[in-house]
Amino acid sequence: MGDIRNPKLLYLKGGLFLLLGLLSAGVLVAEHANWRFFGLLAIAIWAFARAYYFAFYVIQHYVDPEFRFAGLWSFLQYALSRKTGPQPPGPQADQDQ
């Protein structure tokens, strides 16, 4: 099965993800109706969204523009296989000697 390329189907898929998230969060908040739970749920959702953004956008645009991730599993394999951290731009330290 190939990638979805139809814009209408992509919007439908995004809308269904949004609906699923809203429904599940709504049920959780309804079952545990207090501000502390709601705040922790909001922080968890925000943190996971930022982690997802980091795994795809930040890595591809700022750390390794050559690598393209196929999903979270691909990112995990990439992150575990890296032997060194990102190299700072500019001349190498060993070239100064």
C-alpha positions as CSV (number, residue, x, y, z in Angstrom):
1,M,0.0,0.0,0.0
2,G,1.4,3.4,-1.0
3,D,1.4,6.8,0.7
4,I,-1.8,8.8,0.7
5,R,-1.5,11.6,-1.8
6,N,-5.1,12.8,-2.1
7,P,-5.4,16.1,-0.2
8,K,-9.1,15.4,0.7
9,L,-8.1,12.0,2.2
10,L,-5.2,13.7,4.1
11,Y,-7.5,16.3,5.6
12,L,-10.0,13.5,6.5
13,K,-7.3,11.6,8.2
14,G,-6.1,14.7,10.1
15,G,-9.7,15.4,11.1
16,L,-10.3,11.9,12.3
17,F,-7.1,12.1,14.5
18,L,-8.4,15.4,15.9
19,L,-11.8,13.9,16.6
20,L,-10.3,10.8,18.2
21,G,-8.1,13.0,20.5
22,L,-11.0,15.3,21.5
23,L,-13.3,12.3,22.2
24,S,-10.7,10.4,24.3
25,A,-9.6,13.6,26.2
26,G,-13.3,14.4,26.8
27,V,-14.0,11.0,28.2
28,L,-11.0,11.2,30.5
29,V,-11.9,14.7,31.7
30,A,-15.5,13.6,32.3
31,E,-14.5,10.6,34.3
32,H,-11.9,12.6,36.4
33,A,-13.5,16.0,36.6
34,N,-10.9,18.1,38.4
35,W,-8.5,20.9,37.4
36,R,-5.4,19.0,38.4
37,F,-6.2,16.1,36.1
38,F,-7.1,18.5,33.3
39,G,-3.9,20.4,33.7
40,L,-1.7,17.3,33.7
41,L,-3.5,15.9,30.7
42,A,-3.0,19.2,28.8
43,I,0.7,19.2,29.7
44,A,1.1,15.6,28.6
45,I,-0.6,16.3,25.2
46,W,1.6,19.4,24.7
47,A,4.8,17.5,25.6
48,F,4.1,14.6,23.3
49,A,3.2,17.0,20.5
50,R,6.5,18.8,21.0
51,A,8.5,15.5,21.1
52,Y,6.9,14.5,17.9
53,Y,7.8,17.9,16.3
54,F,11.3,17.4,17.6
55,A,11.6,13.9,16.2
56,F,10.7,14.9,12.7
57,Y,11.0,18.6,12.0
58,V,13.9,19.7,14.2
59,I,16.0,16.6,13.4
60,Q,15.4,16.9,9.7
61,H,15.9,20.7,9.4
62,Y,18.6,21.4,12.0
63,V,20.5,18.2,12.9
64,D,20.6,16.0,9.8
65,P,19.0,17.4,6.7
66,E,20.0,14.2,4.7
67,F,17.9,11.8,6.8
68,R,14.2,11.2,6.2
69,F,12.2,9.5,8.8
70,A,9.4,7.0,8.0
71,G,7.9,7.0,11.5
72,L,8.7,7.0,15.2
73,W,10.3,3.6,14.9
74,S,12.6,4.9,12.2
75,F,13.5,7.9,14.4
76,L,14.3,5.6,17.4
77,Q,16.6,3.5,15.2
78,Y,18.3,6.6,14.0
79,A,18.7,8.1,17.4
80,L,20.1,4.9,18.9
81,S,22.5,4.3,16.0
82,R,24.2,7.8,16.2
83,K,27.6,7.5,17.8
84,T,28.3,11.2,18.2
85,G,26.2,14.3,18.8
86,P,25.7,17.0,16.3
87,Q,28.8,18.8,15.2
88,P,28.9,22.6,15.5
89,P,29.2,24.5,12.3
90,G,32.5,26.0,11.4
91,P,36.1,24.8,11.3
92,Q,37.0,21.5,13.0
93,A,38.9,21.8,16.3
94,D,41.6,19.5,15.1
95,Q,42.3,21.7,12.1
96,D,43.4,24.5,14.4
97,Q,46.5,22.6,15.5
